[in-house]
């Protein structure tokens, strides 16, 4: 049995096997080839943009005096240090908050339900990286959240959420006239100030896809979200830090 399986695998990798595959599934092979070509074009465009950015940066720095380059480097380092200090202060603020709150470590993908320094539950989460969504010229740049926000709404399976138009574009769907959809975020969901959401993969709908992560949102398991949802109410603070 082992030798037979091995022979079949070797035959599938041969040129004759590939020709047979093309004859039997011409449409599938054509789609795969088109996707590979599309990915190659996208990689080339990104590489060209990166080289153009790097060359432009080098050109601008070449036109600076030594003192100007030093000042630019100091400003960049200062901004990075300021951000690091702000995020560290936020982390400490979350640790000392006596009220029930959520603390999210963006870099490590962990969310904790805490109160007065006590860790009540720790949950693994997923947060999408910075990306541009929508269709030009109506594009939006969405970055992972930082800072303190608050819960504005808690949603159940029958509550409607106004789905942003760019979500339909991102999913390859036409944008309907009425974008308020009940249960699109699943059985439980939390809407934060600024419009971002905390959700789990729903059973059906445009977000019922484990391979798709809603940009700018926090996604966790259904079990974790169902466990904390009864304790979360509007006004609860959510801390985002590194």
C-alpha positions as a Markdown table, in Angstrom:
| # | Residue | x | y | z |
|---|---|---|---|---|
| 1 | Unk | 0.0 | 0.0 | 0.0 |
| 2 | Unk | 2.8 | 2.4 | 0.9 |
| 3 | Unk | 4.6 | 1.9 | -2.5 |
| 4 | Unk | 1.3 | 2.4 | -4.4 |
| 5 | Unk | 0.6 | 5.7 | -2.6 |
| 6 | Unk | 4.2 | 6.8 | -3.2 |
| 7 | Unk | 3.9 | 6.1 | -6.9 |
| 8 | Unk | 0.7 | 8.0 | -7.2 |
| 9 | Unk | 2.3 | 11.1 | -5.6 |
| 10 | Unk | 5.4 | 10.9 | -7.9 |
| 11 | Unk | 3.1 | 10.7 | -10.9 |
| 12 | Unk | 1.1 | 13.8 | -9.9 |
| 13 | Unk | 4.3 | 15.8 | -9.8 |
| 14 | Unk | 5.4 | 14.8 | -13.3 |
| 15 | Unk | 4.8 | 17.0 | -16.4 |
| 16 | Unk | 2.3 | 14.4 | -17.7 |
| 17 | Unk | 0.4 | 14.7 | -14.4 |
| 18 | Unk | 0.3 | 18.5 | -14.7 |
| 19 | Unk | -0.9 | 18.3 | -18.3 |
| 20 | Unk | -3.7 | 15.9 | -17.2 |
| 21 | Unk | -4.6 | 18.3 | -14.4 |
| 22 | Unk | -4.9 | 21.1 | -16.8 |
| 23 | Unk | -7.1 | 19.1 | -19.2 |
| 24 | Unk | -9.3 | 17.9 | -16.4 |
| 25 | Unk | -9.7 | 21.2 | -14.5 |
| 26 | Unk | -8.9 | 23.9 | -17.0 |
| 27 | Unk | -10.8 | 26.6 | -15.2 |
| 28 | Unk | -9.3 | 25.9 | -11.8 |
| 29 | Unk | -5.8 | 25.9 | -13.2 |
| 30 | Unk | -6.4 | 29.2 | -15.1 |
| 31 | Unk | -7.7 | 30.8 | -11.9 |
| 32 | Unk | -4.7 | 29.6 | -9.9 |
| 33 | Unk | -2.4 | 30.9 | -12.6 |
| 34 | Unk | -4.1 | 34.3 | -12.6 |
| 35 | Unk | -3.9 | 34.5 | -8.8 |
| 36 | Unk | -0.2 | 33.7 | -8.9 |
| 37 | Unk | 0.3 | 36.4 | -11.6 |
| 38 | Unk | -1.7 | 38.9 | -9.5 |
| 39 | Unk | 0.4 | 38.2 | -6.4 |
| 40 | Unk | 3.6 | 38.7 | -8.4 |
| 41 | Unk | 2.4 | 42.0 | -9.8 |
| 42 | Unk | 1.3 | 43.2 | -6.3 |
| 43 | Unk | 4.8 | 42.2 | -4.9 |
| 44 | Unk | 6.5 | 44.1 | -7.7 |
| 45 | Unk | 4.4 | 47.2 | -7.1 |
| 46 | Unk | 5.1 | 47.1 | -3.4 |
| 47 | Unk | 8.8 | 46.6 | -4.0 |
| 48 | Unk | 8.9 | 49.6 | -6.4 |
| 49 | Unk | 7.1 | 51.8 | -3.9 |
| 50 | Unk | 9.5 | 50.8 | -1.2 |
| 51 | Unk | 12.5 | 51.6 | -3.4 |
| 52 | Unk | 11.0 | 54.9 | -4.4 |
| 53 | Unk | 10.4 | 55.8 | -0.8 |
| 54 | Unk | 13.9 | 54.7 | 0.2 |
| 55 | Unk | 15.5 | 56.7 | -2.7 |
| 56 | Unk | 13.4 | 59.8 | -1.9 |
| 57 | Unk | 14.4 | 59.6 | 1.8 |
| 58 | Unk | 18.1 | 59.2 | 0.8 |
| 59 | Unk | 17.8 | 62.2 | -1.6 |
| 60 | Unk | 16.2 | 64.4 | 1.1 |
| 61 | Unk | 18.8 | 63.4 | 3.6 |
| 62 | Unk | 21.6 | 64.0 | 1.1 |
| 63 | Unk | 20.4 | 67.6 | 0.7 |
| 64 | Unk | 20.6 | 68.2 | 4.5 |
| 65 | Unk | 23.5 | 69.6 | 6.4 |
| 66 | Unk | 25.0 | 67.4 | 9.1 |
| 67 | Unk | 23.2 | 69.6 | 11.7 |
| 68 | Unk | 19.9 | 69.1 | 9.9 |
| 69 | Unk | 20.3 | 65.4 | 9.7 |
| 70 | Unk | 21.2 | 65.2 | 13.4 |
| 71 | Unk | 18.1 | 67.3 | 14.3 |
| 72 | Unk | 15.9 | 65.0 | 12.1 |
| 73 | Unk | 17.3 | 61.9 | 13.8 |
| 74 | Unk | 16.8 | 63.5 | 17.2 |
| 75 | Unk | 13.1 | 64.4 | 16.4 |
| 76 | Unk | 12.4 | 60.9 | 15.2 |
| 77 | Unk | 14.0 | 59.3 | 18.3 |
| 78 | Unk | 12.2 | 61.8 | 20.5 |
| 79 | Unk | 8.8 | 60.9 | 19.0 |
| 80 | Unk | 9.5 | 57.2 | 19.4 |
| 81 | Unk | 10.5 | 57.7 | 23.1 |
| 82 | Unk | 7.4 | 59.9 | 23.7 |
| 83 | Unk | 5.1 | 57.2 | 22.3 |
| 84 | Unk | 6.9 | 54.5 | 24.4 |
| 85 | Unk | 6.5 | 56.5 | 27.6 |
| 86 | Unk | 2.9 | 57.2 | 26.9 |
| 87 | Unk | 2.1 | 53.5 | 26.3 |
| 88 | Unk | 4.0 | 52.5 | 29.5 |
| 89 | Unk | 2.0 | 55.1 | 31.5 |
| 90 | Unk | -1.2 | 53.7 | 30.0 |
| 91 | Unk | -0.2 | 50.2 | 31.0 |
| 92 | Unk | 0.4 | 51.3 | 34.6 |
| 93 | Unk | -2.8 | 53.2 | 34.6 |
| 94 | Unk | -4.7 | 50.1 | 33.6 |
| 95 | Unk | -2.9 | 48.0 | 36.3 |
| 96 | Unk | -4.0 | 50.6 | 38.9 |
| 97 | Unk | -7.6 | 51.0 | 37.8 |
| 98 | Unk | -9.9 | 49.9 | 40.6 |
| 99 | Unk | -12.9 | 49.7 | 38.3 |
| 100 | Unk | -13.7 | 46.7 | 36.0 |
| 101 | Unk | -11.9 | 47.2 | 32.7 |
| 102 | Unk | -10.3 | 45.5 | 29.7 |
| 103 | Unk | -6.5 | 45.7 | 29.2 |
| 104 | Unk | -5.3 | 44.8 | 25.7 |
| 105 | Unk | -1.6 | 44.2 | 25.0 |
| 106 | Unk | -1.6 | 44.8 | 21.2 |
| 107 | Unk | 1.9 | 43.4 | 20.5 |
| 108 | Unk | 1.4 | 40.1 | 22.4 |
| 109 | Unk | -2.2 | 39.6 | 21.3 |
| 110 | Unk | -3.6 | 39.2 | 24.8 |
| 111 | Unk | -6.7 | 40.8 | 26.4 |
| 112 | Unk | -7.3 | 40.7 | 30.2 |
| 113 | Unk | -10.4 | 41.4 | 32.2 |
| 114 | Unk | -9.1 | 43.2 | 35.3 |
| 115 | Unk | -10.3 | 45.0 | 38.4 |
| 116 | Unk | -8.1 | 46.8 | 41.0 |
| 117 | Unk | -4.9 | 44.9 | 39.9 |
| 118 | Unk | -6.7 | 41.5 | 40.0 |
| 119 | Unk | -6.6 | 39.5 | 36.7 |
| 120 | Unk | -10.1 | 38.0 | 36.3 |
| 121 | Unk | -9.6 | 36.4 | 32.9 |
| 122 | Unk | -6.9 | 36.3 | 30.2 |
| 123 | Unk | -7.8 | 35.8 | 26.6 |
| 124 | Unk | -6.0 | 35.3 | 23.3 |
| 125 | Unk | -7.0 | 37.9 | 20.6 |
| 126 | Unk | -6.2 | 38.8 | 17.0 |
| 127 | Unk | -5.8 | 42.3 | 15.8 |
| 128 | Unk | -5.1 | 43.2 | 12.1 |
| 129 | Unk | -2.1 | 45.2 | 11.2 |
| 130 | Unk | -2.3 | 48.7 | 9.6 |
| 131 | Unk | -3.9 | 48.6 | 6.2 |
| 132 | Unk | -5.7 | 50.7 | 3.7 |
| 133 | Unk | -9.3 | 49.7 | 3.0 |
| 134 | Unk | -12.0 | 50.8 | 0.7 |
| 135 | Unk | -12.0 | 51.7 | -3.0 |
| 136 | Unk | -10.1 | 54.7 | -4.4 |
| 137 | Unk | -10.7 | 57.6 | -4.0 |
| 138 | Unk | -12.7 | 56.6 | -0.9 |
| 139 | Unk | -10.0 | 54.8 | 1.0 |
| 140 | Unk | -9.4 | 54.7 | 4.8 |
| 141 | Unk | -6.2 | 53.9 | 6.6 |
| 142 | Unk | -6.8 | 51.8 | 9.7 |
| 143 | Unk | -4.1 | 51.1 | 12.3 |
| 144 | Unk | -4.2 | 49.0 | 15.4 |
| 145 | Unk | -5.7 | 51.0 | 18.2 |
| 146 | Unk | -3.6 | 52.6 | 21.0 |
| 147 | Unk | -4.7 | 54.5 | 24.1 |
| 148 | Unk | -7.8 | 54.4 | 26.3 |
| 149 | Unk | -11.3 | 54.0 | 24.9 |
| 150 | Unk | -14.7 | 53.1 | 26.4 |
| 151 | Unk | -17.5 | 50.7 | 25.7 |
| 152 | Unk | -20.4 | 52.6 | 24.0 |
| 153 | Unk | -22.7 | 49.7 | 23.1 |
| 154 | Unk | -23.1 | 46.0 | 23.8 |
| 155 | Unk | -24.7 | 44.1 | 21.0 |
| 156 | Unk | -26.8 | 40.9 | 21.0 |
| 157 | Unk | -27.8 | 38.6 | 18.1 |
| 158 | Unk | -30.8 | 40.8 | 17.2 |
| 159 | Unk | -29.1 | 44.2 | 17.5 |
| 160 | Unk | -28.2 | 46.1 | 14.4 |
| 161 | Unk | -24.7 | 47.3 | 13.6 |
| 162 | Unk | -24.1 | 49.9 | 10.9 |
| 163 | Unk | -21.6 | 48.1 | 8.7 |
| 164 | Unk | -19.0 | 50.5 | 7.2 |
| 165 | Unk | -19.2 | 50.7 | 3.4 |
| 166 | Unk | -15.5 | 49.7 | 3.1 |
| 167 | Unk | -16.3 | 46.4 | 4.8 |
| 168 | Unk | -18.5 | 45.5 | 1.8 |
| 169 | Unk | -15.8 | 46.6 | -0.6 |
| 170 | Unk | -13.2 | 44.6 | 1.4 |
| 171 | Unk | -15.4 | 41.5 | 1.1 |
| 172 | Unk | -16.1 | 42.0 | -2.6 |
| 173 | Unk | -19.8 | 42.7 | -2.0 |
| 174 | Unk | -22.0 | 45.5 | -3.3 |
| 175 | Unk | -22.8 | 48.2 | -0.8 |
| 176 | Unk | -26.5 | 48.2 | 0.1 |
| 177 | Unk | -28.6 | 51.2 | 0.7 |
| 178 | Unk | -29.3 | 50.0 | 4.3 |
| 179 | Unk | -26.1 | 49.0 | 6.0 |
| 180 | Unk | -27.6 | 48.4 | 9.5 |
| 181 | Unk | -27.5 | 44.6 | 9.8 |
| 182 | Unk | -28.8 | 42.6 | 12.8 |
| 183 | Unk | -26.4 | 40.0 | 14.1 |
| 184 | Unk | -23.6 | 40.6 | 11.6 |
| 185 | Unk | -21.1 | 40.7 | 14.5 |
| 186 | Unk | -22.4 | 37.4 | 16.0 |
| 187 | Unk | -24.2 | 36.5 | 19.2 |
| 188 | Unk | -22.2 | 39.1 | 21.3 |
| 189 | Unk | -20.2 | 42.1 | 20.4 |
| 190 | Unk | -18.8 | 45.3 | 22.0 |
| 191 | Unk | -18.8 | 48.6 | 20.2 |
| 192 | Unk | -16.1 | 51.1 | 21.5 |
| 193 | Unk | -15.7 | 54.8 | 21.2 |
| 194 | Unk | -14.3 | 55.7 | 17.8 |
| 195 | Unk | -16.4 | 52.9 | 16.1 |
| 196 | Unk | -14.0 | 49.9 | 16.6 |
| 197 | Unk | -15.5 | 46.6 | 17.8 |
| 198 | Unk | -14.7 | 43.5 | 19.8 |
| 199 | Unk | -16.3 | 40.4 | 18.3 |
| 200 | Unk | -16.1 | 36.7 | 17.7 |
| 201 | Unk | -16.5 | 34.9 | 14.4 |
| 202 | Unk | -20.3 | 34.7 | 13.8 |
| 203 | Unk | -22.1 | 31.6 | 12.5 |
| 204 | Unk | -23.2 | 33.3 | 9.3 |
| 205 | Unk | -22.9 | 36.5 | 7.3 |
| 206 | Unk | -20.0 | 38.3 | 5.7 |
| 207 | Unk | -17.8 | 38.0 | 8.8 |
| 208 | Unk | -18.3 | 34.2 | 9.2 |
| 209 | Unk | -14.8 | 33.5 | 7.8 |
| 210 | Unk | -11.9 | 32.5 | 10.0 |
| 211 | Unk | -9.4 | 33.7 | 7.4 |
| 212 | Unk | -10.8 | 37.3 | 7.4 |
| 213 | Unk | -10.0 | 39.6 | 10.3 |
| 214 | Unk | -12.0 | 42.8 | 10.4 |
| 215 | Unk | -9.5 | 45.7 | 10.2 |
| 216 | Unk | -9.3 | 47.9 | 13.3 |
| 217 | Unk | -11.2 | 45.3 | 15.4 |
| 218 | Unk | -10.4 | 42.9 | 18.2 |
| 219 | Unk | -11.4 | 39.3 | 17.6 |
| 220 | Unk | -11.4 | 36.6 | 20.2 |
| 221 | Unk | -13.0 | 33.2 | 20.7 |
| 222 | Unk | -16.7 | 32.8 | 21.1 |
| 223 | Unk | -16.2 | 31.1 | 24.5 |
| 224 | Unk | -14.2 | 34.1 | 25.9 |
| 225 | Unk | -16.6 | 36.7 | 24.6 |
| 226 | Unk | -19.6 | 34.9 | 25.9 |
| 227 | Unk | -17.9 | 34.6 | 29.3 |
| 228 | Unk | -17.1 | 38.3 | 29.7 |
| 229 | Unk | -20.1 | 39.9 | 27.9 |
| 230 | Unk | -22.5 | 39.7 | 30.8 |
| 231 | Unk | -20.1 | 41.7 | 32.9 |
| 232 | Unk | -19.4 | 44.4 | 30.4 |
| 233 | Unk | -21.6 | 47.5 | 30.3 |
| 234 | Unk | -21.4 | 50.9 | 28.5 |
| 235 | Unk | -18.8 | 53.1 | 30.1 |
| 236 | Unk | -16.3 | 50.3 | 30.9 |
| 237 | Unk | -12.7 | 51.5 | 29.9 |
| 238 | Unk | -10.6 | 49.6 | 27.4 |
| 239 | Unk | -6.8 | 50.2 | 27.5 |
| 240 | Unk | -4.7 | 49.5 | 24.4 |
| 241 | Unk | -0.9 | 49.4 | 24.9 |
| 242 | Unk | 2.2 | 47.5 | 23.9 |
